Amino acid sequence: MNWKEALNWNDDVLQDIRFVGYAYIKEGHYEIALKIFDGLLVLSEDNSYDLKTLGALHLQIGNPLLALQYLDKSLKKDPKDLQVQLNRAKALFTLGYRKQGIYEVRRLSTSSDSAIAKNASALLLAFPSQKLA
């Protein structure tokens, strides 16, 4: 069922809902924001912004496996999104996938986007290269 059509909502309504969800994120109400963005996925399937936001939220609240799933879906929609790639690297580290995480942050640390490069370098320091099995 296409809920967006059934409710007679347009993209402006969905954008307003995203704004409300983002406001909850800014206030640290992650569980409420999760519900909002879960609902948005029902209304607008496979929206890369909603997927990456859900990934970041799950990473924030300590669900790295779910975060990785949403971030991977988002990257399928927008493979060049550097912030999603960075969050994916965080999820990999958190899950214990050190080799993959290190590979990702080393690649991102050479990004032309200075904020991404700095954050990737910081991640590399936070999860130092110990003996890799």
Backbone as XML, in Angstrom:
<?xml version="1.0"?>
<chain id="A" units="angstrom">
  <residue number="1" name="MET">
    <atom name="N" x="0.832" y="-1.182" z="0.000"/>
    <atom name="CA" x="0.000" y="0.000" z="0.000"/>
    <atom name="C" x="0.879" y="1.250" z="0.000"/>
  </residue>
  <residue number="2" name="ASN">
    <atom name="N" x="0.516" y="2.202" z="-0.780"/>
    <atom name="CA" x="1.217" y="3.481" z="-0.810"/>
    <atom name="C" x="0.557" y="4.412" z="0.202"/>
  </residue>
  <residue number="3" name="TRP">
    <atom name="N" x="1.166" y="4.499" z="1.397"/>
    <atom name="CA" x="0.580" y="5.282" z="2.483"/>
    <atom name="C" x="0.577" y="6.767" z="2.179"/>
  </residue>
  <residue number="4" name="LYS">
    <atom name="N" x="1.574" y="7.212" z="1.464"/>
    <atom name="CA" x="1.644" y="8.636" z="1.126"/>
    <atom name="C" x="0.417" y="9.042" z="0.304"/>
  </residue>
  <residue number="5" name="GLU">
    <atom name="N" x="0.068" y="8.231" z="-0.666"/>
    <atom name="CA" x="-1.117" y="8.511" z="-1.479"/>
    <atom name="C" x="-2.395" y="8.319" z="-0.673"/>
  </residue>
  <residue number="6" name="ALA">
    <atom name="N" x="-2.435" y="7.251" z="0.139"/>
    <atom name="CA" x="-3.631" y="6.976" z="0.934"/>
    <atom name="C" x="-3.938" y="8.126" z="1.891"/>
  </residue>
  <residue number="7" name="LEU">
    <atom name="N" x="-2.905" y="8.746" z="2.426"/>
    <atom name="CA" x="-3.081" y="9.873" z="3.343"/>
    <atom name="C" x="-3.223" y="11.207" z="2.615"/>
  </residue>
  <residue number="8" name="ASN">
    <atom name="N" x="-3.000" y="11.162" z="1.302"/>
    <atom name="CA" x="-3.055" y="12.356" z="0.469"/>
    <atom name="C" x="-2.018" y="13.395" z="0.923"/>
  </residue>
  <residue number="9" name="TRP">
    <atom name="N" x="-0.812" y="12.892" z="1.208"/>
    <atom name="CA" x="0.288" y="13.749" z="1.635"/>
    <atom name="C" x="1.255" y="13.946" z="0.478"/>
  </residue>
  <residue number="10" name="ASN">
    <atom name="N" x="1.863" y="15.109" z="0.427"/>
    <atom name="CA" x="2.869" y="15.373" z="-0.604"/>
    <atom name="C" x="4.249" y="15.441" z="0.046"/>
  </residue>
  <residue number="11" name="ASP">
    <atom name="N" x="5.250" y="15.721" z="-0.766"/>
    <atom name="CA" x="6.625" y="15.765" z="-0.260"/>
    <atom name="C" x="6.841" y="16.865" z="0.778"/>
  </residue>
  <residue number="12" name="ASP">
    <atom name="N" x="6.072" y="17.949" z="0.704"/>
    <atom name="CA" x="6.199" y="19.015" z="1.701"/>
    <atom name="C" x="5.816" y="18.514" z="3.087"/>
  </residue>
  <residue number="13" name="VAL">
    <atom name="N" x="4.789" y="17.682" z="3.164"/>
    <atom name="CA" x="4.371" y="17.131" z="4.451"/>
    <atom name="C" x="5.477" y="16.239" z="5.009"/>
  </residue>
  <residue number="14" name="LEU">
    <atom name="N" x="6.065" y="15.420" z="4.148"/>
    <atom name="CA" x="7.150" y="14.547" z="4.596"/>
    <atom name="C" x="8.349" y="15.365" z="5.061"/>
  </residue>
  <residue number="15" name="GLN">
    <atom name="N" x="8.620" y="16.455" z="4.378"/>
    <atom name="CA" x="9.734" y="17.318" z="4.780"/>
    <atom name="C" x="9.450" y="17.952" z="6.139"/>
  </residue>
  <residue number="16" name="ASP">
    <atom name="N" x="8.211" y="18.323" z="6.379"/>
    <atom name="CA" x="7.840" y="18.871" z="7.688"/>
    <atom name="C" x="8.043" y="17.820" z="8.784"/>
  </residue>
  <residue number="17" name="ILE">
    <atom name="N" x="7.690" y="16.585" z="8.499"/>
    <atom name="CA" x="7.864" y="15.504" z="9.471"/>
    <atom name="C" x="9.354" y="15.280" z="9.725"/>
  </residue>
  <residue number="18" name="ARG">
    <atom name="N" x="10.169" y="15.324" z="8.685"/>
    <atom name="CA" x="11.627" y="15.199" z="8.853"/>
    <atom name="C" x="12.155" y="16.312" z="9.752"/>
  </residue>
  <residue number="19" name="PHE">
    <atom name="N" x="11.648" y="17.507" z="9.563"/>
    <atom name="CA" x="12.078" y="18.641" z="10.384"/>
    <atom name="C" x="11.766" y="18.381" z="11.858"/>
  </residue>
  <residue number="20" name="VAL">
    <atom name="N" x="10.588" y="17.843" z="12.131"/>
    <atom name="CA" x="10.209" y="17.524" z="13.511"/>
    <atom name="C" x="11.143" y="16.443" z="14.063"/>
  </residue>
  <residue number="21" name="GLY">
    <atom name="N" x="11.403" y="15.411" z="13.264"/>
    <atom name="CA" x="12.319" y="14.352" z="13.692"/>
    <atom name="C" x="13.700" y="14.888" z="13.988"/>
  </residue>
  <residue number="22" name="TYR">
    <atom name="N" x="14.179" y="15.775" z="13.138"/>
    <atom name="CA" x="15.496" y="16.371" z="13.342"/>
    <atom name="C" x="15.519" y="17.212" z="14.615"/>
  </residue>
  <residue number="23" name="ALA">
    <atom name="N" x="14.418" y="17.900" z="14.913"/>
    <atom name="CA" x="14.338" y="18.699" z="16.139"/>
    <atom name="C" x="14.470" y="17.791" z="17.362"/>
  </residue>
  <residue number="24" name="TYR">
    <atom name="N" x="13.852" y="16.623" z="17.303"/>
    <atom name="CA" x="13.988" y="15.676" z="18.416"/>
    <atom name="C" x="15.431" y="15.183" z="18.542"/>
  </residue>
  <residue number="25" name="ILE">
    <atom name="N" x="16.095" y="14.988" z="17.417"/>
    <atom name="CA" x="17.504" y="14.574" z="17.456"/>
    <atom name="C" x="18.334" y="15.659" z="18.141"/>
  </residue>
  <residue number="26" name="LYS">
    <atom name="N" x="18.135" y="16.895" z="17.745"/>
    <atom name="CA" x="18.899" y="18.004" z="18.330"/>
    <atom name="C" x="18.696" y="18.101" z="19.837"/>
  </residue>
  <residue number="27" name="GLU">
    <atom name="N" x="17.524" y="17.704" z="20.308"/>
    <atom name="CA" x="17.228" y="17.758" z="21.739"/>
    <atom name="C" x="17.664" y="16.482" z="22.464"/>
  </residue>
  <residue number="28" name="GLY">
    <atom name="N" x="18.183" y="15.516" z="21.718"/>
    <atom name="CA" x="18.656" y="14.282" z="22.335"/>
    <atom name="C" x="17.571" y="13.256" z="22.595"/>
  </residue>
  <residue number="29" name="HIS">
    <atom name="N" x="16.406" y="13.434" z="22.012"/>
    <atom name="CA" x="15.294" y="12.493" z="22.161"/>
    <atom name="C" x="15.342" y="11.475" z="21.006"/>
  </residue>
  <residue number="30" name="TYR">
    <atom name="N" x="16.350" y="10.617" z="21.078"/>
    <atom name="CA" x="16.633" y="9.707" z="19.964"/>
    <atom name="C" x="15.544" y="8.663" z="19.745"/>
  </residue>
  <residue number="31" name="GLU">
    <atom name="N" x="14.941" y="8.158" z="20.806"/>
    <atom name="CA" x="13.902" y="7.136" z="20.654"/>
    <atom name="C" x="12.688" y="7.695" z="19.918"/>
  </residue>
  <residue number="32" name="ILE">
    <atom name="N" x="12.313" y="8.928" z="20.227"/>
    <atom name="CA" x="11.187" y="9.564" z="19.528"/>
    <atom name="C" x="11.562" y="9.790" z="18.067"/>
  </residue>
  <residue number="33" name="ALA">
    <atom name="N" x="12.773" y="10.281" z="17.847"/>
    <atom name="CA" x="13.238" y="10.522" z="16.473"/>
    <atom name="C" x="13.253" y="9.215" z="15.679"/>
  </residue>
  <residue number="34" name="LEU">
    <atom name="N" x="13.659" y="8.117" z="16.326"/>
    <atom name="CA" x="13.655" y="6.819" z="15.642"/>
    <atom name="C" x="12.267" y="6.467" z="15.145"/>
  </residue>
  <residue number="35" name="LYS">
    <atom name="N" x="11.270" y="6.676" z="15.975"/>
    <atom name="CA" x="9.891" y="6.363" z="15.573"/>
    <atom name="C" x="9.465" y="7.223" z="14.393"/>
  </residue>
  <residue number="36" name="ILE">
    <atom name="N" x="9.835" y="8.478" z="14.426"/>
    <atom name="CA" x="9.474" y="9.384" z="13.334"/>
    <atom name="C" x="10.126" y="8.934" z="12.027"/>
  </residue>
  <residue number="37" name="PHE">
    <atom name="N" x="11.425" y="8.633" z="12.086"/>
    <atom name="CA" x="12.119" y="8.259" z="10.852"/>
    <atom name="C" x="11.736" y="6.849" z="10.383"/>
  </residue>
  <residue number="38" name="ASP">
    <atom name="N" x="11.389" y="5.963" z="11.313"/>
    <atom name="CA" x="10.839" y="4.663" z="10.904"/>
    <atom name="C" x="9.539" y="4.871" z="10.127"/>
  </residue>
  <residue number="39" name="GLY">
    <atom name="N" x="8.708" y="5.771" z="10.628"/>
    <atom name="CA" x="7.456" y="6.084" z="9.947"/>
    <atom name="C" x="7.687" y="6.706" z="8.581"/>
  </residue>
  <residue number="40" name="LEU">
    <atom name="N" x="8.690" y="7.550" z="8.493"/>
    <atom name="CA" x="8.998" y="8.175" z="7.205"/>
    <atom name="C" x="9.412" y="7.141" z="6.165"/>
  </residue>
  <residue number="41" name="LEU">
    <atom name="N" x="10.107" y="6.095" z="6.607"/>
    <atom name="CA" x="10.491" y="5.046" z="5.661"/>
    <atom name="C" x="9.277" y="4.317" z="5.108"/>
  </residue>
  <residue number="42" name="VAL">
    <atom name="N" x="8.245" y="4.197" z="5.921"/>
    <atom name="CA" x="7.008" y="3.577" z="5.440"/>
    <atom name="C" x="6.358" y="4.479" z="4.396"/>
  </residue>
  <residue number="43" name="LEU">
    <atom name="N" x="6.422" y="5.776" z="4.639"/>
    <atom name="CA" x="5.785" y="6.736" z="3.748"/>
    <atom name="C" x="6.587" y="6.998" z="2.477"/>
  </residue>
  <residue number="44" name="SER">
    <atom name="N" x="7.889" y="6.916" z="2.584"/>
    <atom name="CA" x="8.759" y="7.232" z="1.452"/>
    <atom name="C" x="9.891" y="6.211" z="1.435"/>
  </residue>
  <residue number="45" name="GLU">
    <atom name="N" x="9.594" y="5.038" z="0.910"/>
    <atom name="CA" x="10.540" y="3.923" z="0.949"/>
    <atom name="C" x="11.887" y="4.282" z="0.331"/>
  </residue>
  <residue number="46" name="ASP">
    <atom name="N" x="12.915" y="3.813" z="0.999"/>
    <atom name="CA" x="14.286" y="3.910" z="0.497"/>
    <atom name="C" x="14.769" y="5.333" z="0.249"/>
  </residue>
  <residue number="47" name="ASN">
    <atom name="N" x="14.299" y="6.274" z="1.028"/>
    <atom name="CA" x="14.808" y="7.639" z="0.961"/>
    <atom name="C" x="16.186" y="7.657" z="1.610"/>
  </residue>
  <residue number="48" name="SER">
    <atom name="N" x="17.213" y="8.063" z="0.890"/>
    <atom name="CA" x="18.584" y="7.974" z="1.404"/>
    <atom name="C" x="18.787" y="8.820" z="2.667"/>
  </residue>
  <residue number="49" name="TYR">
    <atom name="N" x="18.127" y="9.978" z="2.753"/>
    <atom name="CA" x="18.266" y="10.813" z="3.951"/>
    <atom name="C" x="17.681" y="10.096" z="5.166"/>
  </residue>
  <residue number="50" name="ASP">
    <atom name="N" x="16.500" y="9.518" z="5.004"/>
    <atom name="CA" x="15.869" y="8.808" z="6.116"/>
    <atom name="C" x="16.697" y="7.588" z="6.518"/>
  </residue>
  <residue number="51" name="LEU">
    <atom name="N" x="17.237" y="6.884" z="5.531"/>
    <atom name="CA" x="18.065" y="5.714" z="5.818"/>
    <atom name="C" x="19.330" y="6.100" z="6.581"/>
  </residue>
  <residue number="52" name="LYS">
    <atom name="N" x="20.004" y="7.158" z="6.122"/>
    <atom name="CA" x="21.244" y="7.542" z="6.804"/>
    <atom name="C" x="20.966" y="8.111" z="8.181"/>
  </residue>
  <residue number="53" name="THR">
    <atom name="N" x="19.835" y="8.771" z="8.346"/>
    <atom name="CA" x="19.475" y="9.287" z="9.659"/>
    <atom name="C" x="19.176" y="8.140" z="10.619"/>
  </residue>
  <residue number="54" name="LEU">
    <atom name="N" x="18.450" y="7.136" z="10.146"/>
    <atom name="CA" x="18.188" y="5.963" z="10.983"/>
    <atom name="C" x="19.497" y="5.258" z="11.342"/>
  </residue>
  <residue number="55" name="GLY">
    <atom name="N" x="20.405" y="5.178" z="10.389"/>
    <atom name="CA" x="21.707" y="4.576" z="10.675"/>
    <atom name="C" x="22.450" y="5.339" z="11.753"/>
  </residue>
  <residue number="56" name="ALA">
    <atom name="N" x="22.472" y="6.654" z="11.633"/>
    <atom name="CA" x="23.163" y="7.481" z="12.622"/>
    <atom name="C" x="22.495" y="7.379" z="13.990"/>
  </residue>
  <residue number="57" name="LEU">
    <atom name="N" x="21.170" y="7.342" z="14.006"/>
    <atom name="CA" x="20.448" y="7.215" z="15.274"/>
    <atom name="C" x="20.752" y="5.882" z="15.957"/>
  </residue>
  <residue number="58" name="HIS">
    <atom name="N" x="20.731" y="4.818" z="15.188"/>
    <atom name="CA" x="21.031" y="3.506" z="15.777"/>
    <atom name="C" x="22.472" y="3.438" z="16.267"/>
  </residue>
  <residue number="59" name="LEU">
    <atom name="N" x="23.359" y="4.084" z="15.566"/>
    <atom name="CA" x="24.749" y="4.147" z="16.014"/>
    <atom name="C" x="24.832" y="4.926" z="17.334"/>
  </residue>
  <residue number="60" name="GLN">
    <atom name="N" x="24.108" y="6.016" z="17.417"/>
    <atom name="CA" x="24.110" y="6.865" z="18.608"/>
    <atom name="C" x="23.576" y="6.132" z="19.837"/>
  </residue>
  <residue number="61" name="ILE">
    <atom name="N" x="22.549" y="5.307" z="19.658"/>
    <atom name="CA" x="21.945" y="4.654" z="20.825"/>
    <atom name="C" x="22.523" y="3.266" z="21.098"/>
  </residue>
  <residue number="62" name="GLY">
    <atom name="N" x="23.558" y="2.888" z="20.345"/>
    <atom name="CA" x="24.254" y="1.640" z="20.648"/>
    <atom name="C" x="23.740" y="0.406" z="19.947"/>
  </residue>
  <residue number="63" name="ASN">
    <atom name="N" x="23.151" y="0.590" z="18.766"/>
    <atom name="CA" x="22.719" y="-0.536" z="17.938"/>
    <atom name="C" x="23.532" y="-0.559" z="16.643"/>
  </residue>
  <residue number="64" name="PRO">
    <atom name="N" x="24.834" y="-0.879" z="16.733"/>
    <atom name="CA" x="25.682" y="-0.756" z="15.542"/>
    <atom name="C" x="25.299" y="-1.696" z="14.400"/>
  </residue>
  <residue number="65" name="LEU">
    <atom name="N" x="24.739" y="-2.864" z="14.709"/>
    <atom name="CA" x="24.363" y="-3.780" z="13.633"/>
    <atom name="C" x="23.209" y="-3.217" z="12.810"/>
  </residue>
  <residue number="66" name="LEU">
    <atom name="N" x="22.185" y="-2.687" z="13.489"/>
    <atom name="CA" x="21.092" y="-2.028" z="12.767"/>
    <atom name="C" x="21.601" y="-0.793" z="12.037"/>
  </residue>
  <residue number="67" name="ALA">
    <atom name="N" x="22.495" y="-0.061" z="12.695"/>
    <atom name="CA" x="23.072" y="1.123" z="12.054"/>
    <atom name="C" x="23.739" y="0.737" z="10.738"/>
  </residue>
  <residue number="68" name="LEU">
    <atom name="N" x="24.537" y="-0.316" z="10.777"/>
    <atom name="CA" x="25.242" y="-0.762" z="9.579"/>
    <atom name="C" x="24.271" y="-1.133" z="8.465"/>
  </residue>
  <residue number="69" name="GLN">
    <atom name="N" x="23.182" y="-1.782" z="8.819"/>
    <atom name="CA" x="22.187" y="-2.169" z="7.813"/>
    <atom name="C" x="21.578" y="-0.943" z="7.132"/>
  </residue>
  <residue number="70" name="TYR">
    <atom name="N" x="21.198" y="0.055" z="7.933"/>
    <atom name="CA" x="20.619" y="1.269" z="7.346"/>
    <atom name="C" x="21.654" y="2.059" z="6.557"/>
  </residue>
  <residue number="71" name="LEU">
    <atom name="N" x="22.868" y="2.132" z="7.059"/>
    <atom name="CA" x="23.914" y="2.876" z="6.355"/>
    <atom name="C" x="24.255" y="2.213" z="5.022"/>
  </residue>
  <residue number="72" name="ASP">
    <atom name="N" x="24.295" y="0.891" z="5.005"/>
    <atom name="CA" x="24.551" y="0.187" z="3.742"/>
    <atom name="C" x="23.436" y="0.447" z="2.731"/>
  </residue>
  <residue number="73" name="LYS">
    <atom name="N" x="22.188" y="0.453" z="3.194"/>
    <atom name="CA" x="21.065" y="0.756" z="2.289"/>
    <atom name="C" x="21.178" y="2.181" z="1.758"/>
  </residue>
  <residue number="74" name="SER">
    <atom name="N" x="21.572" y="3.098" z="2.630"/>
    <atom name="CA" x="21.727" y="4.481" z="2.204"/>
    <atom name="C" x="22.834" y="4.619" z="1.160"/>
  </residue>
  <residue number="75" name="LEU">
    <atom name="N" x="23.935" y="3.898" z="1.382"/>
    <atom name="CA" x="25.047" y="3.963" z="0.424"/>
    <atom name="C" x="24.689" y="3.356" z="-0.926"/>
  </residue>
  <residue number="76" name="LYS">
    <atom name="N" x="23.759" y="2.427" z="-0.948"/>
    <atom name="CA" x="23.294" y="1.896" z="-2.236"/>
    <atom name="C" x="22.572" y="2.975" z="-3.021"/>
  </residue>
  <residue number="77" name="LYS">
    <atom name="N" x="21.900" y="3.872" z="-2.312"/>
    <atom name="CA" x="21.193" y="4.981" z="-2.962"/>
    <atom name="C" x="22.138" y="6.123" z="-3.330"/>
  </residue>
  <residue number="78" name="ASP">
    <atom name="N" x="23.104" y="6.372" z="-2.452"/>
    <atom name="CA" x="24.033" y="7.486" z="-2.651"/>
    <atom name="C" x="25.435" y="7.054" z="-2.224"/>
  </residue>
  <residue number="79" name="PRO">
    <atom name="N" x="26.153" y="6.320" z="-3.093"/>
    <atom name="CA" x="27.449" y="5.755" z="-2.713"/>
    <atom name="C" x="28.535" y="6.775" z="-2.406"/>
  </residue>
  <residue number="80" name="LYS">
    <atom name="N" x="28.349" y="8.022" z="-2.771"/>
    <atom name="CA" x="29.392" y="9.030" z="-2.568"/>
    <atom name="C" x="29.204" y="9.845" z="-1.300"/>
  </residue>
  <residue number="81" name="ASP">
    <atom name="N" x="28.202" y="9.521" z="-0.497"/>
    <atom name="CA" x="27.930" y="10.282" z="0.729"/>
    <atom name="C" x="29.012" y="9.974" z="1.757"/>
  </residue>
  <residue number="82" name="LEU">
    <atom name="N" x="29.917" y="10.928" z="1.941"/>
    <atom name="CA" x="31.078" y="10.722" z="2.815"/>
    <atom name="C" x="30.694" y="10.600" z="4.283"/>
  </residue>
  <residue number="83" name="GLN">
    <atom name="N" x="29.676" y="11.337" z="4.724"/>
    <atom name="CA" x="29.259" y="11.243" z="6.123"/>
    <atom name="C" x="28.706" y="9.844" z="6.424"/>
  </residue>
  <residue number="84" name="VAL">
    <atom name="N" x="27.983" y="9.278" z="5.491"/>
    <atom name="CA" x="27.469" y="7.913" z="5.675"/>
    <atom name="C" x="28.637" y="6.926" z="5.707"/>
  </residue>
  <residue number="85" name="GLN">
    <atom name="N" x="29.628" y="7.142" z="4.849"/>
    <atom name="CA" x="30.800" y="6.268" z="4.852"/>
    <atom name="C" x="31.531" y="6.351" z="6.189"/>
  </residue>
  <residue number="86" name="LEU">
    <atom name="N" x="31.624" y="7.551" z="6.750"/>
    <atom name="CA" x="32.275" y="7.734" z="8.038"/>
    <atom name="C" x="31.485" y="7.034" z="9.159"/>
  </residue>
  <residue number="87" name="ASN">
    <atom name="N" x="30.164" y="7.211" z="9.151"/>
    <atom name="CA" x="29.339" y="6.532" z="10.148"/>
    <atom name="C" x="29.419" y="5.016" z="9.989"/>
  </residue>
  <residue number="88" name="ARG">
    <atom name="N" x="29.522" y="4.566" z="8.763"/>
    <atom name="CA" x="29.663" y="3.131" z="8.513"/>
    <atom name="C" x="30.970" y="2.623" z="9.127"/>
  </residue>
  <residue number="89" name="ALA">
    <atom name="N" x="32.030" y="3.395" z="8.988"/>
    <atom name="CA" x="33.314" y="3.009" z="9.583"/>
    <atom name="C" x="33.193" y="2.933" z="11.104"/>
  </residue>
  <residue number="90" name="LYS">
    <atom name="N" x="32.487" y="3.897" z="11.720"/>
    <atom name="CA" x="32.260" y="3.856" z="13.170"/>
    <atom name="C" x="31.527" y="2.582" z="13.559"/>
  </residue>
  <residue number="91" name="ALA">
    <atom name="N" x="30.510" y="2.234" z="12.785"/>
    <atom name="CA" x="29.738" y="1.018" z="13.073"/>
    <atom name="C" x="30.628" y="-0.219" z="12.948"/>
  </residue>
  <residue number="92" name="LEU">
    <atom name="N" x="31.481" y="-0.244" z="11.928"/>
    <atom name="CA" x="32.384" y="-1.383" z="11.752"/>
    <atom name="C" x="33.306" y="-1.530" z="12.954"/>
  </residue>
  <residue number="93" name="PHE">
    <atom name="N" x="33.887" y="-0.427" z="13.403"/>
    <atom name="CA" x="34.759" y="-0.471" z="14.584"/>
    <atom name="C" x="33.994" y="-0.962" z="15.809"/>
  </residue>
  <residue number="94" name="THR">
    <atom name="N" x="32.808" y="-0.418" z="16.003"/>
    <atom name="CA" x="32.006" y="-0.776" z="17.168"/>
    <atom name="C" x="31.659" y="-2.262" z="17.167"/>
  </residue>
  <residue number="95" name="LEU">
    <atom name="N" x="31.446" y="-2.818" z="15.988"/>
    <atom name="CA" x="31.124" y="-4.241" z="15.863"/>
    <atom name="C" x="32.364" y="-5.133" z="15.939"/>
  </residue>
  <residue number="96" name="GLY">
    <atom name="N" x="33.547" y="-4.515" z="15.969"/>
    <atom name="CA" x="34.780" y="-5.285" z="16.061"/>
    <atom name="C" x="35.403" y="-5.633" z="14.721"/>
  </residue>
  <residue number="97" name="TYR">
    <atom name="N" x="34.876" y="-5.055" z="13.644"/>
    <atom name="CA" x="35.438" y="-5.293" z="12.308"/>
    <atom name="C" x="36.554" y="-4.277" z="12.054"/>
  </residue>
  <residue number="98" name="ARG">
    <atom name="N" x="37.644" y="-4.474" z="12.781"/>
    <atom name="CA" x="38.733" y="-3.500" z="12.788"/>
    <atom name="C" x="39.397" y="-3.327" z="11.424"/>
  </residue>
  <residue number="99" name="LYS">
    <atom name="N" x="39.693" y="-4.421" z="10.744"/>
    <atom name="CA" x="40.378" y="-4.302" z="9.450"/>
    <atom name="C" x="39.553" y="-3.461" z="8.480"/>
  </residue>
  <residue number="100" name="GLN">
    <atom name="N" x="38.254" y="-3.757" z="8.400"/>
    <atom name="CA" x="37.393" y="-2.993" z="7.499"/>
    <atom name="C" x="37.297" y="-1.536" z="7.943"/>
  </residue>
  <residue number="101" name="GLY">
    <atom name="N" x="37.157" y="-1.323" z="9.254"/>
    <atom name="CA" x="37.066" y="0.038" z="9.775"/>
    <atom name="C" x="38.312" y="0.839" z="9.480"/>
  </residue>
  <residue number="102" name="ILE">
    <atom name="N" x="39.465" y="0.226" z="9.711"/>
    <atom name="CA" x="40.737" y="0.913" z="9.454"/>
    <atom name="C" x="40.880" y="1.234" z="7.971"/>
  </residue>
  <residue number="103" name="TYR">
    <atom name="N" x="40.534" y="0.288" z="7.113"/>
    <atom name="CA" x="40.592" y="0.530" z="5.672"/>
    <atom name="C" x="39.734" y="1.747" z="5.304"/>
  </residue>
  <residue number="104" name="GLU">
    <atom name="N" x="38.494" y="1.780" z="5.845"/>
    <atom name="CA" x="37.575" y="2.871" z="5.509"/>
    <atom name="C" x="38.079" y="4.224" z="6.013"/>
  </residue>
  <residue number="105" name="VAL">
    <atom name="N" x="38.535" y="4.283" z="7.271"/>
    <atom name="CA" x="38.961" y="5.592" z="7.787"/>
    <atom name="C" x="40.267" y="6.056" z="7.150"/>
  </residue>
  <residue number="106" name="ARG">
    <atom name="N" x="41.137" y="5.146" z="6.791"/>
    <atom name="CA" x="42.356" y="5.569" z="6.077"/>
    <atom name="C" x="42.001" y="6.188" z="4.740"/>
  </residue>
  <residue number="107" name="ARG">
    <atom name="N" x="41.061" y="5.570" z="4.049"/>
    <atom name="CA" x="40.616" y="6.113" z="2.756"/>
    <atom name="C" x="39.949" y="7.478" z="2.957"/>
  </residue>
  <residue number="108" name="LEU">
    <atom name="N" x="39.095" y="7.586" z="3.965"/>
    <atom name="CA" x="38.385" y="8.836" z="4.214"/>
    <atom name="C" x="39.305" y="9.933" z="4.751"/>
  </residue>
  <residue number="109" name="SER">
    <atom name="N" x="40.400" y="9.554" z="5.393"/>
    <atom name="CA" x="41.312" y="10.556" z="5.952"/>
    <atom name="C" x="42.036" y="11.351" z="4.865"/>
  </residue>
  <residue number="110" name="THR">
    <atom name="N" x="41.967" y="10.884" z="3.627"/>
    <atom name="CA" x="42.570" y="11.620" z="2.510"/>
    <atom name="C" x="41.521" y="12.377" z="1.692"/>
  </residue>
  <residue number="111" name="SER">
    <atom name="N" x="40.314" y="12.462" z="2.229"/>
    <atom name="CA" x="39.221" y="13.126" z="1.518"/>
    <atom name="C" x="39.533" y="14.615" z="1.329"/>
  </residue>
  <residue number="112" name="SER">
    <atom name="N" x="39.024" y="15.165" z="0.246"/>
    <atom name="CA" x="39.171" y="16.609" z="0.015"/>
    <atom name="C" x="38.244" y="17.406" z="0.926"/>
  </residue>
  <residue number="113" name="ASP">
    <atom name="N" x="37.260" y="16.752" z="1.515"/>
    <atom name="CA" x="36.384" y="17.384" z="2.503"/>
    <atom name="C" x="37.129" y="17.371" z="3.839"/>
  </residue>
  <residue number="114" name="SER">
    <atom name="N" x="37.596" y="18.527" z="4.269"/>
    <atom name="CA" x="38.466" y="18.593" z="5.443"/>
    <atom name="C" x="37.780" y="18.098" z="6.713"/>
  </residue>
  <residue number="115" name="ALA">
    <atom name="N" x="36.494" y="18.332" z="6.866"/>
    <atom name="CA" x="35.789" y="17.863" z="8.066"/>
    <atom name="C" x="35.748" y="16.334" z="8.104"/>
  </residue>
  <residue number="116" name="ILE">
    <atom name="N" x="35.495" y="15.728" z="6.965"/>
    <atom name="CA" x="35.476" y="14.256" z="6.878"/>
    <atom name="C" x="36.876" y="13.718" z="7.145"/>
  </residue>
  <residue number="117" name="ALA">
    <atom name="N" x="37.878" y="14.329" z="6.531"/>
    <atom name="CA" x="39.260" y="13.870" z="6.720"/>
    <atom name="C" x="39.676" y="13.968" z="8.187"/>
  </residue>
  <residue number="118" name="LYS">
    <atom name="N" x="39.333" y="15.066" z="8.843"/>
    <atom name="CA" x="39.682" y="15.236" z="10.258"/>
    <atom name="C" x="38.959" y="14.218" z="11.135"/>
  </residue>
  <residue number="119" name="ASN">
    <atom name="N" x="37.672" y="14.014" z="10.871"/>
    <atom name="CA" x="36.908" y="13.044" z="11.664"/>
    <atom name="C" x="37.400" y="11.618" z="11.431"/>
  </residue>
  <residue number="120" name="ALA">
    <atom name="N" x="37.781" y="11.310" z="10.212"/>
    <atom name="CA" x="38.317" y="9.985" z="9.918"/>
    <atom name="C" x="39.651" y="9.788" z="10.642"/>
  </residue>
  <residue number="121" name="SER">
    <atom name="N" x="40.487" y="10.798" z="10.633"/>
    <atom name="CA" x="41.768" y="10.704" z="11.342"/>
    <atom name="C" x="41.545" y="10.550" z="12.843"/>
  </residue>
  <residue number="122" name="ALA">
    <atom name="N" x="40.555" y="11.258" z="13.364"/>
    <atom name="CA" x="40.228" y="11.139" z="14.790"/>
    <atom name="C" x="39.735" y="9.726" z="15.110"/>
  </residue>
  <residue number="123" name="LEU">
    <atom name="N" x="38.956" y="9.157" z="14.217"/>
    <atom name="CA" x="38.481" y="7.778" z="14.420"/>
    <atom name="C" x="39.642" y="6.806" z="14.439"/>
  </residue>
  <residue number="124" name="LEU">
    <atom name="N" x="40.597" y="7.046" z="13.586"/>
    <atom name="CA" x="41.777" y="6.185" z="13.540"/>
    <atom name="C" x="42.544" y="6.266" z="14.858"/>
  </residue>
  <residue number="125" name="LEU">
    <atom name="N" x="42.567" y="7.440" z="15.466"/>
    <atom name="CA" x="43.212" y="7.596" z="16.768"/>
    <atom name="C" x="42.385" y="6.948" z="17.888"/>
  </residue>
  <residue number="126" name="ALA">
    <atom name="N" x="41.062" y="7.032" z="17.750"/>
    <atom name="CA" x="40.172" y="6.467" z="18.775"/>
    <atom name="C" x="40.207" y="4.931" z="18.760"/>
  </residue>
  <residue number="127" name="PHE">
    <atom name="N" x="40.415" y="4.374" z="17.602"/>
    <atom name="CA" x="40.494" y="2.927" z="17.445"/>
    <atom name="C" x="41.866" y="2.601" z="16.844"/>
  </residue>
  <residue number="128" name="PRO">
    <atom name="N" x="42.935" y="2.710" z="17.648"/>
    <atom name="CA" x="44.276" y="2.579" z="17.101"/>
    <atom name="C" x="44.516" y="1.208" z="16.476"/>
  </residue>
  <residue number="129" name="SER">
    <atom name="N" x="45.427" y="1.211" z="15.526"/>
    <atom name="CA" x="45.797" y="-0.034" z="14.848"/>
    <atom name="C" x="46.630" y="-0.880" z="15.782"/>
  </residue>
  <residue number="130" name="GLN">
    <atom name="N" x="45.985" y="-1.827" z="16.396"/>
    <atom name="CA" x="46.711" y="-2.794" z="17.195"/>
    <atom name="C" x="46.977" y="-3.988" z="16.284"/>
  </residue>
  <residue number="131" name="LYS">
    <atom name="N" x="47.533" y="-5.011" z="16.849"/>
    <atom name="CA" x="47.800" y="-6.199" z="16.045"/>
    <atom name="C" x="46.484" y="-6.698" z="15.464"/>
  </residue>
  <residue number="132" name="LEU">
    <atom name="N" x="46.411" y="-6.738" z="14.163"/>
    <atom name="CA" x="45.192" y="-7.176" z="13.479"/>
    <atom name="C" x="45.291" y="-8.666" z="13.186"/>
  </residue>
  <residue number="133" name="ALA">
    <atom name="N" x="44.280" y="-9.371" z="13.603"/>
    <atom name="CA" x="44.250" y="-10.820" z="13.360"/>
    <atom name="C" x="43.829" y="-11.117" z="11.950"/>
  </residue>
</chain>
